[in-house]
C-alpha cells in the first residue's frame, strides 16, 4: 500500500520573494517613466542617469542596480513600448474580418497609440525617423529589427487583401513602402504641429489608403 502524500508547506520566504519581485517591478516602472519624460524632453544624450534617478525619486546607485548604463535603460524603454505597440497592433488587426478593415484598423491603431503616448512619439521620431542623431541613441540593428516585426503584420494584411480582392493588385512591396513613407512623414509632422495634427495626419493616411489601395465596394 502506497504511503499517503504529505503536503509540503511552501517556503516561508515565498511571500517575501513575491513582494520583492513586485517592488522591483514597481521601481523599474518608475525609472522607465522618468526616463521617458526626460528622453522626450532632452534626447538620449541630453538626459543623465542622475536626472533620471532624481525624477523617479531614487538615488543614482539604485538606478544602476536596475540598468547598467543609460543605453541599457533606453533600450529597455524602447523594447517595452515596442512590445506594447506590437501586441495592440496584432489585436486591432485580428478584431477585423476583411483585409480592407484590417488595414484601416492598423492605420487607426498607429495614430491612436502615438496619440496616447506623446512622450514616446518624440523619442520614436528622433530615434527612427530623424536623419540627424543629435537626440538619438543610434540603436541600429536592434531597434530596426523591432520595426521589422510590425512590418510583417502589415505585409500579411496587404498580401491577404490582394489575394481576396480587397486591396488592389499592385506590387505589395510598393504598397508597404508607400505606407512606411507616409507614416514616416506624418509622425514627425504631428510632433511639430501638436495634438490636433495627429488627427489630421490620421485622416490623410486613411484617405490615401482608401483612394489608392482599397478596392471600391460595388
C-alpha positions in Angstrom: 0.0 0.0 0.0 1.4 3.4 -1.0 2.1 5.9 1.7 -0.1 9.0 1.7 1.4 12.0 0.0 2.1 14.7 2.6 1.5 18.3 1.8 4.7 20.3 1.9 4.4 23.7 3.4 5.5 26.4 0.9 8.8 28.0 1.9 8.5 30.8 4.3 10.4 33.2 2.0 7.9 32.8 -0.9 5.7 35.6 0.2 8.7 37.8 0.8 10.1 36.9 -2.6 6.9 37.8 -4.3 6.8 41.1 -2.5 10.4 41.8 -3.5 9.6 41.0 -7.1 6.6 43.3 -7.1 8.6 46.1 -5.5 11.3 45.6 -8.1 8.8 45.8 -11.0 7.3 49.0 -9.5 10.8 50.6 -9.2 11.6 49.6 -12.8 8.3 51.2 -13.9 9.2 54.4 -12.0 12.6 54.5 -13.7 11.2 53.9 -17.2 8.5 56.6 -16.7 11.0 59.2 -15.6 13.4 58.2 -18.4 10.7 58.5 -21.0 9.9 62.0 -19.8 13.5 63.2 -19.8 14.5 61.5 -23.1 11.4 63.1 -24.7 12.4 66.5 -23.5 16.2 66.3 -23.8 17.0 63.4 -26.1 19.2 60.5 -25.3 22.4 62.5 -25.0 20.9 65.4 -23.0 19.4 63.3 -20.2 21.7 62.0 -17.4 21.3 59.0 -15.2 21.4 61.3 -12.2 18.5 63.3 -13.5 16.5 60.2 -14.3 17.1 58.7 -10.8 16.1 62.0 -9.1 13.0 62.4 -11.2 12.0 58.8 -10.2 12.6 59.6 -6.6 15.6 57.3 -6.0 19.3 57.5 -5.7 21.6 57.1 -8.7 23.1 54.0 -7.2 19.7 52.3 -7.1 19.1 53.1 -10.7 22.4 51.4 -11.6 21.2 48.3 -9.8 18.4 48.0 -12.4 20.2 49.3 -15.5 23.9 49.0 -16.1 24.0 52.1 -18.4 21.9 54.8 -19.9 21.9 53.0 -23.2 20.6 49.8 -21.4 17.8 51.9 -19.8 16.9 53.5 -23.2 16.9 50.1 -25.0 14.6 48.7 -22.3 12.2 51.6 -22.7 12.1 51.2 -26.4 11.6 47.5 -26.1 8.7 47.9 -23.6 6.9 50.4 -25.9 7.5 48.2 -28.9 6.1 45.2 -27.2 3.0 47.1 -26.2 2.6 48.5 -29.7 3.0 45.2 -31.4 0.6 43.4 -29.1 -2.0 46.2 -29.7 -1.5 46.2 -33.4 -2.0 42.4 -33.6 -5.1 42.7 -31.6 -6.5 45.6 -33.6 -5.9 43.7 -36.9 -7.2 40.4 -35.5 -10.5 42.0 -34.5 -11.5 42.7 -38.1 -12.5 40.0 -40.7 -11.8 41.6 -44.0 -8.3 42.7 -45.0 -9.5 46.1 -46.0 -10.9 46.7 -42.5 -7.6 45.3 -41.0 -5.6 47.8 -43.0 -7.8 50.6 -41.8 -7.6 49.3 -38.2 -3.8 49.2 -38.5 -3.6 52.9 -39.6 -6.0 53.9 -36.8 -4.1 52.0 -34.2 -0.8 53.6 -35.3 -2.1 57.1 -34.7 -4.1 56.1 -31.7 -1.1 54.6 -30.0 1.0 57.7 -30.5 -1.9 60.0 -29.6 -1.8 58.3 -26.2 2.0 58.0 -25.9 3.0 61.5 -26.9 6.3 61.3 -25.0 7.3 58.2 -26.7 6.3 59.7 -30.1 9.1 62.3 -29.7 11.6 59.6 -28.8 10.4 57.4 -31.7 10.8 60.2 -34.2 14.2 61.1 -33.1 15.5 57.5 -32.9 14.0 56.0 -36.1 12.8 58.8 -38.4 15.3 61.6 -38.0 18.2 62.0 -40.3 20.2 63.6 -37.5 21.4 61.6 -34.5 21.7 64.6 -32.1 18.9 63.3 -29.9 19.0 59.6 -30.5 21.0 56.7 -29.1 21.5 55.1 -32.5 20.0 51.8 -31.7 20.9 50.5 -35.2 20.0 46.9 -35.9 18.3 46.1 -32.6 15.9 49.0 -33.0 15.1 48.4 -36.6 14.6 44.7 -36.1 11.7 45.7 -33.8 10.2 47.8 -36.5 10.5 44.8 -38.9 8.1 42.8 -36.7 5.4 45.4 -37.2 6.2 45.4 -40.9 5.4 41.7 -41.0 2.0 42.2 -39.6 1.2 44.8 -42.3 2.7 42.6 -45.0 0.4 39.8 -44.1 -2.6 42.1 -44.2 -1.6 43.5 -47.6 -0.9 40.1 -49.2 -4.1 38.6 -47.9 -6.0 41.7 -49.2 -4.6 41.3 -52.7 -5.4 37.6 -52.7 -9.0 38.2 -51.6 -9.6 41.2 -53.9 -10.0 43.8 -51.1 -6.7 45.5 -52.0 -5.7 46.5 -55.5 -3.5 44.0 -57.3 -0.4 46.2 -57.0 3.2 45.2 -56.0 2.7 44.5 -52.3 6.3 45.7 -51.5 5.4 49.0 -53.2 2.2 49.4 -51.1 4.2 48.7 -48.0 6.9 51.1 -48.9 4.3 53.8 -49.6 2.7 53.1 -46.2 6.1 53.3 -44.5 6.9 56.6 -46.3 3.5 58.1 -45.3 3.9 57.2 -41.6 7.5 58.4 -41.5 6.5 61.7 -42.9 3.3 62.2 -41.0 4.5 61.3 -37.5 7.3 64.0 -37.4 4.6 66.4 -38.7 2.4 65.5 -35.8 5.3 66.1 -33.3 6.0 69.6 -34.7 2.3 70.6 -35.1 0.7 69.2 -31.9 -2.3 67.2 -30.9 -4.8 68.4 -33.5 -2.4 67.4 -36.3 -2.3 63.8 -35.1 -5.9 63.7 -36.1 -5.4 65.4 -39.4 -2.4 63.1 -40.2 -4.5 60.1 -39.4 -7.3 61.3 -41.8 -4.7 62.0 -44.5 -3.2 58.5 -44.3 -6.7 56.9 -44.3 -7.7 58.9 -47.3 -4.6 57.7 -49.2 -5.3 54.1 -48.2 -8.9 54.3 -49.3 -8.2 56.1 -52.6 -5.0 54.4 -53.7 -5.1 50.8 -52.4 -8.6 49.6 -51.4 -11.0 48.2 -54.0 -14.2 50.1 -54.0 -17.3 48.2 -53.0 -19.9 47.7 -55.8 
